[in-house]
Amino acid sequence: IAQHFHVSAAERKTLLVAGATAGMTAVFGTPVAAVLLAVELLLFEWRPRSLLPVILACAVAGFARPLLLAPGPLFPLHTEPVGLSALLVCIAAGLLSGALSSAMSVALYWVEDRFHALSLHWMWWPALGAVAVGIGGYFQPRALGVGYDVIADLLNHHLAVSAVLSLLAVKAVIWVIALGSGTSGGVLAPLLMLGAGLGTAVAYAVPGSDASLWPLVCMAAVLAGVLGAPLTAAVFALGLTGDFNAFLPLLLATGISYGFTVLVMRRSIMTEKIARRGLHIYREYSVDPQERVFVEEVMTKDVMRIPAAASLQQITSEYFGAAQRHRAFPVCRVDGTLAGMLDRAMLFDYLSNHPAATPVQELLPQRPALFALGTETCQSIARRMAAHHVERLPVVVDAGSLQLIGLISRSDLIKPAHTVFHEEHIRERLARNG
């Protein structure tokens, strides 16, 4: 749809994410988790311009879903409330899930590298992957397909532990080989199956607990570790089952799994391929330090000004001579209002086309085109400088009076970074022992 309209790259990305998350909502019936997935994994921002279209798309898909599919959770489940005794099991489940997530990610790209090392044309790689999938399906037929029925059986503890372990091993191998060979395949459903299989094994190792809880917990924790999206995974599992009693274990296990993968892996399975194309991938997002600071907090207030009535010859000798202190100067009228900015290149251009005795105010535009307000953020000024290829802007009280109050340069814009560095790296002890 976006290709048929005149939209920016940012708007096109938003529409792409809106379509993807709406599709996820339609399939799994999890609109809230889909919105969180957009924020944590696809958009890496929480801004109205992108968040509102995604919410709208997911809400519409959620309302339309019962018209085509059965309403309610995809895997309805009800576990018993947990007590303090489940805390250690949640931590262990999170660690195991994080380890499985890391192993799966490493294995996937190891297999992909092996395919790239083949002398065979890449066109045949999916065929080799298909052979591996077929062999795995021969020994474990339930590992084939989407696997929603298998996930339901795992969540309801309908499979023996031997069958679960066999299914887990075969599914992991054929999924890694299939994706590594370049075959287009799903990610969410296979991860759900693998995580639920791990959780079933955990449930057998923890007798006396709710056997349906741990497949659900590990299912979400593996998803969190592989995708690098703990909130999405916890809310996704909640939406799939409607089991609010499991929300606290889900939150803890997904957090543990995510923390494990952050410590041992540089990137998630979803971003590694993009990073291999030479694109920078970041796994964290936060408020830009420049967005937190206003211009008036970092600007230079003691500004050297050029009188608007000064001649070009006078300006050349007094401001751009051998003792030149700054690269550009604001030009101000007698009443202190801004007339414009003047640098050496502009001055020499004026001198080449006008007599040296010409007052500079006769050559400057009637009203300055570029300036900053003290109440604007450093981020907005940085973008303005970048768009107009300038290194400094005069700062005025307001756009009406144009009273000059300072000057902001590119060097001023890095001052917020010093504050962030101090907050994150300088350790202080505030409490003093009496």
RAWO-V97999 format. One record per pair of residues at least 12 apart in sequence whose ideal C-beta (glycine too) atoms are under 7 Angstrom apart, sorted by sequence separation. I is the first residue (numbers start at 1). GAP is how many residues later the second one is. D is the distance in Angstrom with one decimal. If there is no record, write none. Layout:
i=I gap=GAP d=D
i=I gap=GAP d=D
This chain:
i=202 gap=12 d=4.4
i=203 gap=12 d=6.5
i=238 gap=12 d=6.5
i=381 gap=12 d=6.4
i=395 gap=12 d=6.3
i=2 gap=13 d=4.3
i=21 gap=13 d=3.9
i=24 gap=13 d=6.7
i=220 gap=13 d=4.5
i=223 gap=13 d=6.7
i=237 gap=13 d=5.4
i=306 gap=13 d=6.0
i=328 gap=13 d=5.5
i=329 gap=13 d=5.7
i=350 gap=13 d=5.2
i=394 gap=13 d=5.7
i=395 gap=13 d=5.6
i=1 gap=14 d=6.3
i=21 gap=14 d=6.5
i=220 gap=14 d=5.6
i=267 gap=14 d=5.9
i=328 gap=14 d=6.5
i=175 gap=15 d=4.7
i=199 gap=15 d=4.2
i=200 gap=15 d=5.0
i=268 gap=15 d=6.9
i=328 gap=15 d=3.9
i=392 gap=15 d=6.0
i=393 gap=15 d=5.6
i=21 gap=16 d=6.1
i=38 gap=16 d=4.6
i=199 gap=16 d=3.5
i=202 gap=16 d=6.1
i=220 gap=16 d=6.8
i=234 gap=16 d=4.3
i=267 gap=16 d=6.9
i=327 gap=16 d=6.0
i=392 gap=16 d=6.6
i=21 gap=17 d=4.9
i=199 gap=17 d=6.6
i=220 gap=17 d=3.7
i=234 gap=17 d=5.0
i=392 gap=17 d=4.0
i=199 gap=18 d=5.9
i=219 gap=18 d=6.1
i=342 gap=18 d=6.5
i=370 gap=18 d=6.0
i=391 gap=18 d=6.1
i=35 gap=19 d=5.7
i=171 gap=19 d=6.5
i=196 gap=19 d=4.2
i=199 gap=19 d=3.2
i=391 gap=19 d=5.2
i=35 gap=20 d=5.7
i=198 gap=20 d=4.5
i=199 gap=20 d=6.0
i=234 gap=20 d=4.6
i=370 gap=20 d=6.5
i=17 gap=21 d=5.0
i=216 gap=21 d=5.8
i=233 gap=21 d=4.7
i=304 gap=21 d=6.7
i=372 gap=21 d=4.5
i=374 gap=21 d=5.6
i=20 gap=22 d=6.9
i=171 gap=22 d=5.8
i=172 gap=22 d=5.9
i=196 gap=22 d=6.7
i=304 gap=22 d=6.5
i=339 gap=22 d=5.7
i=371 gap=22 d=6.0
i=35 gap=23 d=5.5
i=171 gap=23 d=5.9
i=195 gap=23 d=4.7
i=196 gap=23 d=4.4
i=306 gap=23 d=4.8
i=308 gap=23 d=5.4
i=370 gap=23 d=5.9
i=371 gap=23 d=5.1
i=372 gap=23 d=4.8
i=373 gap=23 d=6.5
i=34 gap=24 d=4.8
i=143 gap=24 d=5.9
i=195 gap=24 d=3.7
i=198 gap=24 d=6.6
i=230 gap=24 d=4.1
i=305 gap=24 d=6.6
i=308 gap=24 d=6.3
i=320 gap=24 d=5.4
i=340 gap=24 d=4.1
i=17 gap=25 d=4.6
i=142 gap=25 d=6.0
i=195 gap=25 d=6.9
i=216 gap=25 d=6.2
i=230 gap=25 d=5.3
i=304 gap=25 d=6.0
i=305 gap=25 d=5.5
i=306 gap=25 d=4.7
i=307 gap=25 d=6.9
i=308 gap=25 d=4.6
i=339 gap=25 d=5.2
i=340 gap=25 d=6.3
i=371 gap=25 d=5.2
i=373 gap=25 d=6.7
i=385 gap=25 d=6.7
i=17 gap=26 d=5.7
i=140 gap=26 d=5.8
i=168 gap=26 d=6.2
i=195 gap=26 d=6.5
i=31 gap=27 d=4.2
i=140 gap=27 d=5.7
i=143 gap=27 d=4.5
i=192 gap=27 d=5.2
i=195 gap=27 d=3.3
i=216 gap=27 d=6.8
i=303 gap=27 d=6.2
i=305 gap=27 d=4.6
i=320 gap=27 d=6.0
i=381 gap=27 d=6.1
i=31 gap=28 d=6.2
i=143 gap=28 d=4.4
i=194 gap=28 d=5.9
i=195 gap=28 d=6.2
i=230 gap=28 d=4.1
i=340 gap=28 d=4.6
i=168 gap=29 d=3.7
i=217 gap=29 d=6.8
i=331 gap=29 d=5.9
i=339 gap=29 d=6.8
i=31 gap=30 d=7.0
i=140 gap=30 d=3.9
i=167 gap=30 d=5.8
i=168 gap=30 d=6.6
i=216 gap=30 d=5.5
i=220 gap=30 d=5.0
i=224 gap=30 d=3.8
i=228 gap=30 d=6.6
i=338 gap=30 d=5.4
i=31 gap=31 d=4.1
i=139 gap=31 d=6.3
i=143 gap=31 d=6.1
i=191 gap=31 d=5.6
i=192 gap=31 d=6.8
i=308 gap=31 d=4.6
i=316 gap=31 d=6.5
i=374 gap=31 d=6.1
i=382 gap=31 d=5.2
i=191 gap=32 d=5.2
i=217 gap=32 d=5.0
i=221 gap=32 d=4.2
i=225 gap=32 d=4.0
i=315 gap=32 d=6.3
i=381 gap=32 d=6.9
i=21 gap=33 d=5.6
i=25 gap=33 d=4.6
i=164 gap=33 d=5.2
i=213 gap=33 d=5.8
i=217 gap=33 d=5.9
i=220 gap=33 d=6.7
i=221 gap=33 d=5.2
i=224 gap=33 d=4.9
i=225 gap=33 d=6.1
i=228 gap=33 d=6.7
i=331 gap=33 d=6.3
i=338 gap=33 d=6.2
i=136 gap=34 d=4.6
i=220 gap=34 d=5.3
i=224 gap=34 d=4.8
i=18 gap=35 d=4.8
i=22 gap=35 d=4.0
i=26 gap=35 d=4.6
i=191 gap=35 d=5.6
i=222 gap=35 d=6.9
i=225 gap=35 d=6.6
i=312 gap=35 d=6.7
i=378 gap=35 d=5.3
i=14 gap=36 d=4.5
i=18 gap=36 d=4.9
i=21 gap=36 d=6.4
i=22 gap=36 d=5.6
i=25 gap=36 d=4.0
i=29 gap=36 d=5.8
i=164 gap=36 d=4.6
i=165 gap=36 d=6.5
i=213 gap=36 d=6.5
i=217 gap=36 d=4.7
i=221 gap=36 d=4.0
i=225 gap=36 d=4.4
i=306 gap=36 d=6.0
i=372 gap=36 d=5.7
i=17 gap=37 d=5.9
i=21 gap=37 d=5.4
i=25 gap=37 d=5.2
i=136 gap=37 d=6.0
i=164 gap=37 d=6.1
i=15 gap=38 d=7.0
i=19 gap=38 d=6.8
i=22 gap=38 d=6.9
i=136 gap=38 d=3.8
i=312 gap=38 d=5.6
i=378 gap=38 d=6.0
i=14 gap=39 d=5.3
i=18 gap=39 d=3.9
i=22 gap=39 d=4.0
i=26 gap=39 d=5.4
i=312 gap=39 d=5.5
i=25 gap=40 d=6.9
i=161 gap=40 d=6.4
i=228 gap=40 d=3.7
i=133 gap=41 d=4.7
i=148 gap=41 d=7.0
i=151 gap=41 d=5.3
i=155 gap=41 d=6.0
i=159 gap=41 d=6.6
i=227 gap=41 d=6.0
i=132 gap=42 d=5.9
i=147 gap=42 d=5.7
i=151 gap=42 d=5.4
i=154 gap=42 d=3.8
i=226 gap=42 d=6.7
i=312 gap=42 d=6.8
i=146 gap=43 d=5.2
i=150 gap=43 d=5.7
i=154 gap=43 d=6.0
i=157 gap=43 d=6.8
i=161 gap=43 d=4.7
i=226 gap=43 d=5.0
i=227 gap=43 d=5.9
i=313 gap=43 d=3.9
i=29 gap=44 d=6.7
i=312 gap=44 d=5.1
i=313 gap=44 d=6.3
i=29 gap=45 d=5.8
i=132 gap=45 d=4.2
i=133 gap=45 d=5.4
i=151 gap=45 d=5.5
i=311 gap=45 d=6.6
i=315 gap=45 d=6.1
i=28 gap=46 d=5.7
i=147 gap=46 d=4.7
i=154 gap=46 d=5.3
i=157 gap=46 d=6.7
i=311 gap=46 d=5.1
i=312 gap=46 d=5.5
i=311 gap=47 d=6.3
i=129 gap=48 d=5.3
i=311 gap=48 d=5.8
i=312 gap=48 d=6.3
i=129 gap=49 d=4.8
i=310 gap=49 d=6.7
i=309 gap=50 d=5.3
i=310 gap=50 d=6.0
i=129 gap=52 d=3.0
i=308 gap=52 d=6.4
i=309 gap=52 d=6.3
i=128 gap=53 d=5.8
i=308 gap=53 d=3.7
i=341 gap=53 d=6.0
i=129 gap=54 d=4.9
i=157 gap=54 d=4.2
i=306 gap=54 d=6.8
i=126 gap=55 d=5.3
i=157 gap=55 d=5.7
i=228 gap=55 d=6.0
i=125 gap=56 d=4.4
i=126 gap=56 d=5.5
i=156 gap=56 d=6.1
i=338 gap=56 d=5.3
i=125 gap=57 d=5.0
i=126 gap=57 d=4.4
i=155 gap=57 d=5.9
i=338 gap=58 d=5.6
i=122 gap=60 d=6.7
i=155 gap=60 d=5.1
i=154 gap=61 d=4.9
i=155 gap=61 d=6.0
i=328 gap=64 d=5.9
i=330 gap=64 d=4.4
i=337 gap=64 d=6.7
i=338 gap=64 d=4.6
i=111 gap=65 d=5.4
i=115 gap=65 d=5.9
i=337 gap=65 d=4.5
i=111 gap=66 d=5.8
i=115 gap=66 d=5.6
i=337 gap=66 d=6.0
i=338 gap=66 d=4.8
i=336 gap=67 d=5.6
i=104 gap=68 d=6.6
i=108 gap=68 d=5.0
i=112 gap=68 d=4.2
i=336 gap=68 d=6.1
i=107 gap=69 d=4.9
i=111 gap=69 d=3.2
i=108 gap=71 d=5.8
i=104 gap=72 d=6.7
i=108 gap=72 d=5.6
i=332 gap=72 d=5.5
i=330 gap=74 d=5.7
i=75 gap=76 d=6.3
i=75 gap=77 d=5.4
i=295 gap=77 d=5.3
i=330 gap=77 d=6.3
i=77 gap=78 d=5.7
i=295 gap=78 d=6.8
i=296 gap=78 d=3.5
i=295 gap=79 d=5.2
i=296 gap=79 d=7.0
i=75 gap=80 d=5.5
i=294 gap=80 d=6.7
i=298 gap=80 d=6.4
i=294 gap=81 d=6.1
i=295 gap=81 d=5.2
i=294 gap=82 d=6.9
i=294 gap=83 d=6.1
i=295 gap=83 d=6.3
i=293 gap=84 d=6.8
i=293 gap=85 d=5.0
i=291 gap=86 d=5.3
i=295 gap=86 d=5.8
i=290 gap=87 d=6.5
i=290 gap=88 d=3.9
i=291 gap=88 d=4.5
i=290 gap=89 d=3.9
i=288 gap=91 d=5.3
i=290 gap=92 d=5.8
i=100 gap=94 d=7.0
i=299 gap=96 d=5.0
i=97 gap=98 d=6.4
i=100 gap=98 d=5.9
i=305 gap=99 d=7.0
i=295 gap=100 d=5.8
i=97 gap=101 d=6.4
i=303 gap=101 d=6.9
i=96 gap=102 d=6.3
i=303 gap=103 d=6.0
i=301 gap=104 d=7.0
i=303 gap=104 d=4.8
i=301 gap=105 d=4.8
i=93 gap=106 d=6.8
i=96 gap=106 d=6.9
i=300 gap=106 d=5.7
i=299 gap=107 d=3.8
i=300 gap=107 d=4.9
i=299 gap=108 d=6.3
i=93 gap=109 d=5.5
i=299 gap=109 d=4.4
i=298 gap=110 d=6.8
i=300 gap=112 d=6.8
i=295 gap=113 d=5.5
i=299 gap=113 d=6.1
i=298 gap=114 d=4.6
i=89 gap=117 d=5.5
i=298 gap=117 d=4.5
i=89 gap=120 d=6.9
i=93 gap=121 d=6.1
i=97 gap=121 d=5.1
i=101 gap=121 d=5.5
i=105 gap=121 d=6.3
i=100 gap=122 d=5.8
i=104 gap=122 d=6.3
i=86 gap=123 d=6.9
i=102 gap=123 d=6.9
i=290 gap=123 d=6.3
i=293 gap=123 d=4.4
i=93 gap=124 d=5.2
i=97 gap=124 d=3.3
i=101 gap=124 d=2.8
i=292 gap=124 d=6.5
i=93 gap=125 d=5.3
i=97 gap=125 d=4.6
i=101 gap=125 d=4.5
i=290 gap=126 d=5.3
i=90 gap=127 d=6.6
i=94 gap=127 d=5.2
i=98 gap=127 d=4.7
i=289 gap=127 d=3.8
i=93 gap=128 d=6.1
i=97 gap=128 d=5.6
i=289 gap=128 d=5.7
i=80 gap=130 d=4.9
i=289 gap=130 d=6.7
i=79 gap=131 d=4.8
i=82 gap=131 d=7.0
i=289 gap=131 d=4.7
i=79 gap=133 d=5.3
i=79 gap=134 d=4.5
i=77 gap=135 d=5.9
i=77 gap=139 d=6.4
i=97 gap=156 d=6.5
i=101 gap=156 d=6.2
i=94 gap=158 d=6.7
i=98 gap=158 d=6.6
i=90 gap=159 d=4.8
i=94 gap=159 d=4.0
i=98 gap=159 d=4.0
i=102 gap=159 d=5.4
i=93 gap=160 d=5.0
i=97 gap=160 d=4.3
i=101 gap=160 d=5.4
i=105 gap=160 d=6.3
i=94 gap=161 d=7.0
i=95 gap=161 d=6.0
i=99 gap=161 d=6.8
i=108 gap=161 d=6.2
i=90 gap=162 d=4.5
i=94 gap=162 d=2.6
i=98 gap=162 d=2.8
i=102 gap=162 d=5.3
i=86 gap=163 d=6.1
i=90 gap=163 d=5.0
i=94 gap=163 d=4.6
i=98 gap=163 d=5.3
i=102 gap=163 d=5.6
i=109 gap=163 d=5.9
i=77 gap=164 d=3.9
i=79 gap=164 d=5.5
i=81 gap=164 d=4.9
i=105 gap=164 d=4.2
i=75 gap=165 d=5.1
i=76 gap=165 d=6.4
i=78 gap=165 d=5.8
i=80 gap=165 d=6.6
i=91 gap=165 d=5.7
i=95 gap=165 d=6.0
i=73 gap=166 d=7.0
i=74 gap=166 d=5.2
i=75 gap=166 d=5.3
i=76 gap=166 d=5.9
i=77 gap=166 d=4.6
i=79 gap=166 d=5.2
i=82 gap=166 d=6.9
i=73 gap=167 d=5.9
i=79 gap=167 d=5.2
i=82 gap=167 d=5.8
i=73 gap=168 d=5.4
i=73 gap=169 d=4.1
i=41 gap=186 d=5.9
i=41 gap=187 d=6.9
i=41 gap=188 d=4.9
i=40 gap=189 d=3.9
i=40 gap=191 d=6.2
i=41 gap=191 d=6.8
i=37 gap=192 d=6.2
i=40 gap=192 d=5.2
i=36 gap=195 d=5.2
i=37 gap=195 d=4.5
i=36 gap=196 d=4.3
i=33 gap=199 d=5.5
i=36 gap=199 d=5.7
i=33 gap=202 d=4.4
i=32 gap=203 d=5.4
i=33 gap=203 d=3.6
i=30 gap=206 d=5.3
i=33 gap=206 d=5.1
i=32 gap=207 d=6.3
i=30 gap=209 d=3.4
i=29 gap=210 d=6.6
i=30 gap=210 d=6.3
i=28 gap=212 d=6.2
i=41 gap=229 d=6.3
i=44 gap=238 d=6.9
i=45 gap=240 d=6.2
i=44 gap=241 d=4.5
